[in-house]
Amino acid sequence: MTYKVLFINPLADYVEGLHAATPQGFSLVVMDPAATVAELCSEAEDADFIISGIDVPEEVFRAANQAKFIQYMSSGYGQLPLAVLNDLAIPVAQMKTHSISVAEHAITLILSLLRRIPASTQLLREGKWRQDLQEASYAELYGKTVGIVGLGNIGRWVGKVVHHGFGANVIFYDNAEIPMTVTELISAKQVSLETLMRESDVVSVSLPLNDGTSKLIGEAELSLMKESAVLVNVGRGEVIDEEALLSALTGKKIAGAGLDVFDSEPLNLESKLLDLPQVICTPHMAGVGWENVQRRIATVWENINSVLQDEVPRGVVTDIKRAPAIAAAR
């Protein structure tokens, strides 16, 4: 038997690697990005497994009535029609391979802000060699308090690196229950959001977007921060009230911000955030890297194999954790 694996709205960087890694007994069908909804639905009808890029119409998922599992290629799954996917009664998984890349990006932003790398580079370009060099505006990460908002996989990597690698103290806020073994490994202390904002020298945000996190950090929370503190966001832009953040930055109520995600993407080139020398903006690229591509490709086939073995694939976001058709056939 040959299983049909359909890649919808494919990410170009993954196509060649997925083809090369396709095991025997599987046929990988990669859809043209310009395919119509009707063409997608037609191919989805007899697919055994679906690999999904972003922005796939829900009609396509509804047409996949023979599918045993859907692997979503993104980490954030706020765009997915979960109600529709739950109706399919099959497991759908997000990617959970990006934590290392995103955490390293967050730490890069933190260090760049504390050492004022972009501002110093600009001064050098203007011919100002150590001019306007005010040592009080430069800082080390060593001994600082890093507050992590969202101690999931990304937050845990950030916490581990800044504590064990830079000697920072780590506190965190998370509504989810965090195992004691995790907090002990990182040596992190759980606090309220208000305490975190008040005590942190660095606030690192790595929360997904949901009803409980939208605009979680607004004017009230930002007003608690130290004037010398910096804020980094590698989670979702909507978690922070962007207007309130802009006000805090222009009013010099906080020292700077490093942002990889924004309330509206792509970021409008007229955004005032791009004009502020104490702000570093990157284009939602924290998870990008060839190592992550390799991990994601491996995860696709590992998860498909888990489904065929009647096991729970990694990163399931739907109510159904196992494929009923597989379980019934065993």
JOQUIZI-V997383 format. One record per backbone hydrogen bond with DSSP energy under -1.0 kcal/mol. NH is the residue of the N-H (numbers start at 1). CO is the residue of the C=O. Records with the same first field share a line. If there is no record, write none. Layout:
BEGIN
NH: CO ; CO
END
This chain:
BEGIN
3: 25
5: 27
6: 49
7: 29
8: 51
14: 11
18: 14
19: 15
20: 16
21: 17
26: 23
27: 3
29: 5
31: 7
35: 32
40: 36
41: 37
42: 38
43: 39
44: 40
45: 41
47: 44
48: 4
49: 4
50: 69
51: 6
52: 71
53: 8
60: 57
62: 58
63: 59
65: 63
68: 48
70: 91
71: 50
72: 93
73: 52
80: 77
82: 80
85: 81
86: 82
87: 83
93: 70
94: 315
95: 74
102: 98
103: 99
104: 100
105: 101
106: 102
107: 103
108: 104
109: 105
110: 106
111: 107
112: 108
113: 109
114: 110
115: 111
117: 112
120: 116
121: 117
122: 118
123: 119
124: 120
125: 121
126: 122
127: 124
128: 123
129: 127
134: 132
137: 134
138: 135
139: 114
143: 167
144: 141
146: 169
147: 202
148: 171
149: 204
150: 173
156: 152
157: 153
158: 154
159: 155
160: 156
161: 157
162: 158
163: 159
164: 160
165: 161
167: 163
168: 162
169: 144
171: 146
172: 189
173: 148
183: 179
184: 180
185: 181
186: 182
187: 183
188: 183
189: 170
191: 172
196: 192
197: 193
198: 194
199: 195
200: 196
201: 145
202: 145
203: 230
204: 147
205: 232
206: 149
213: 210
214: 210
215: 238
216: 213
217: 239
222: 218
223: 219
224: 221
225: 222
229: 226
230: 201
231: 256
232: 203
233: 258
234: 205
239: 236
240: 237
241: 217
245: 241
246: 242
247: 243
248: 244
249: 245
250: 246
251: 247
252: 249
253: 248
254: 248
255: 229
257: 278
258: 231
259: 280
260: 233
271: 268
274: 271
275: 272
279: 276
280: 257
282: 259
284: 260 ; 282
288: 285
293: 289
294: 290
295: 291
296: 292
297: 293
298: 294
299: 295
300: 296
301: 297
302: 298
303: 299
304: 300
305: 301
306: 302
307: 303
308: 304
309: 305
310: 307
311: 306
317: 92
327: 323
328: 324
329: 325
END
